[in-house]
Amino acid sequence: MKPERLPGPDAAMTHDVIVIGAGPAGMAAAATAAGLGLRTVVLDEQPSAGGQIYRDVGRVVAEQPRVAQLLGADYTHGVSLVQALERSTAERRLGTLVWDVARDLTVTVLQEGRAAQLHAPQLIAATGAMERASPIPGWTLPGVMNAGAAQIALKSAGAVPAGRIVLAGAGPLLLLVACQLLAAGAAPAAVVETAPAGNRLAALRHAGGALRAWSYLAKGLKMMRRLRAARVPWFTRAENLRVTGTDRAAGLAFVAAGRAQELAADTVLLHHGVVPNTQLSRLLHVHHVWSDEQLAWQVVVDAHGQTSLPGLRVAGDGVSIAGALAAEASGTLAALGAAHALGRIDARELARRSAPFEQALKAEQQIRPFLDALYRPPRFIAEPADETLVCRCEEVTAGRVREMARLGCQGPNQTKFFSRCGMGPCQGRMCGTVVSQILAAEHGKGVAEVGAYRIRAPLKPVPLAALASLAGAAPAETAASSSDKEDVT
Ligand SMILES: Cc1cc2nc3c(=O)[nH]c(=O)nc-3n(C[C@H](O)[C@H](O)[C@H](O)COP(=O)(O)OP(=O)(O)OC[C@H]3O[C@@H](n4cnc5c(N)ncnc54)[C@H](O)[C@@H]3O)c2cc1C
């Protein structure tokens, strides 16, 4: 293992605060930190600020008002955050991929083909969420995408998939994308919901919190009414999903209300909720917990996003899934925490400034238990059939993962070592959650006991030339990450 370099007076600090991610959490964090006079930089691999929900919002509102209108007020709200960031003194480095962070908080980036390193005593990771994998037979065929990917095409290129579109899965984003496609003139051929029957009863237990967040309920009902009014065929409690077709998707087969269905489709959009993107927090070995409610790993943080690694804060959906407005509040709280840690505000000022954002965060979190229960993914997503591919990069099936468990692999890292599952370019980002779930079920243990993939840099593939461009600067610390090299649990 490489010796750790801890932040101290000897380390050359390029900034006071580095924020990774320019979604609602990152934009709010950067504008707040800069507003308190801290030398702040915000990094994002995307070419414009906005994150997932407000992707490219500045350009879309200015240049494509029709697209902005159909994406709705929840989307255009992002303009105010982008403008606040632009007005602030925070340095914006967009089109900048963070591919390594050392435990001394040195951040290594790839910008315009070259690698560079930044260093600050306070680092706020606001790297957001990603869509949960939906491993069903045929999900790797051309013509199958995540529903969020179709939304990205709409936001960034004003494009919709051609032909017949079938959406399948569970979650508010599924309905939102269906409505957005409808508004864009690409009426879905069907919506196939997979949420099991028991979900409604489980959700009712959280009706109190949901009623206090009635505006979200109203939005949900409005989306359902819109799809019903457009007579979009709607199936519920679907099981045994399978994408049909040999070279590309030709349709979706499933069973609903005891009847086998097969719908023709040119594009199948899958969605089973979003999970925190924990690659960076895993790389830094901070404490995580498994949430049985969200069926996902969450980062353990205090009220100001502080993790178990001093100086590293995590904000937004990268901690736990709570939505864009919660992300905005938690980004602000993380920046206030950073300002306090750096001595810019005292404890009293921290408490005074934090109070409204803590309240906002709490209010936004009220609906979560209801949504988590209502849209809990069906078991066949967590424990796919043996023949289903789970690791797309290395083409490893669920059956092979089970075989690894039977051969004695106790966790995902051993499984990776012996089967290459999770060893491809995505570094297990896609399959990590489901591999841990399969192993846990096979061993009759909890997911927390089985653990998660150990993550190593680079977080995403980087060209060798970029590594070489660092060589002059810090030879011993270029290609290697601070994470240890051991790969087997
Ligand atoms: C595909 C998708 C679509 C969504 N659409 C909606 C929607 O329409 N409505 C809604 O209410 N919610 C939506 N959500 C949920 C939504 O993401 C969140 O509630 C909200 O955007 C979370 O904000 P955030 O700031 O935590 O993260 P995000 O908005 O996700 O921002 C994270 C940012 O970090 C950047 N980043 C991540 N890793 C790196 C790295 N290594 N280097 C550099 N930059 C990095 C990303 O490029 C991104 O811009 C969507 C989620 C997904 C996954």
The ligand as a Gaussian input file, in Angstrom:
#p B3LYP/6-31G(d) Opt

LIG

0 1
 C      -30.144000       9.666000     -15.848000
 C      -30.860000      10.380000     -14.738000
 C      -31.857000      11.289000     -15.029000
 C      -32.524000      11.957000     -14.009000
 N      -33.525000      12.830000     -14.339000
 C      -34.236000      13.407000     -13.351000
 C      -35.331000      14.287000     -13.645000
 O      -35.627000      14.545000     -14.796000
 N      -36.027000      14.801000     -12.613000
 C      -35.690000      14.544000     -11.316000
 O      -36.359000      15.045000     -10.401000
 N      -34.655000      13.744000     -11.004000
 C      -33.933000      13.164000     -11.980000
 N      -32.910000      12.335000     -11.660000
 C      -32.536000      12.184000     -10.259000
 C      -31.540000      13.349000     -10.095000
 O      -30.294000      12.931000     -10.586000
 C      -31.274000      13.902000      -8.773000
 O      -32.310000      13.995000      -7.886000
 C      -30.436000      15.183000      -8.783000
 O      -29.953000      15.529000     -10.050000
 C      -29.286000      14.903000      -7.863000
 O      -28.433000      15.987000      -7.853000
 P      -26.904000      15.822000      -7.488000
 O      -26.325000      17.188000      -7.531000
 O      -26.755000      15.023000      -6.263000
 O      -26.282000      14.946000      -8.674000
 P      -26.317000      15.081000     -10.244000
 O      -27.336000      16.009000     -10.706000
 O      -26.349000      13.691000     -10.769000
 O      -24.893000      15.711000     -10.587000
 C      -23.702000      14.981000     -10.440000
 C      -22.681000      15.564000     -11.377000
 O      -21.414000      14.985000     -11.054000
 C      -20.704000      14.794000     -12.242000
 N      -19.714000      13.751000     -12.013000
 C      -19.910000      12.505000     -11.516000
 N      -18.756000      11.837000     -11.434000
 C      -17.801000      12.685000     -11.904000
 C      -16.396000      12.556000     -12.074000
 N      -15.726000      11.438000     -11.735000
 N      -15.710000      13.609000     -12.593000
 C      -16.369000      14.764000     -12.941000
 N      -17.704000      14.926000     -12.787000
 C      -18.401000      13.900000     -12.270000
 C      -21.757000      14.396000     -13.259000
 O      -21.333000      14.666000     -14.580000
 C      -22.948000      15.248000     -12.832000
 O      -23.039000      16.437000     -13.588000
 C      -32.203000      11.685000     -12.674000
 C      -31.178000      10.758000     -12.377000
 C      -30.513000      10.120000     -13.388000
 C      -29.436000       9.131000     -13.054000

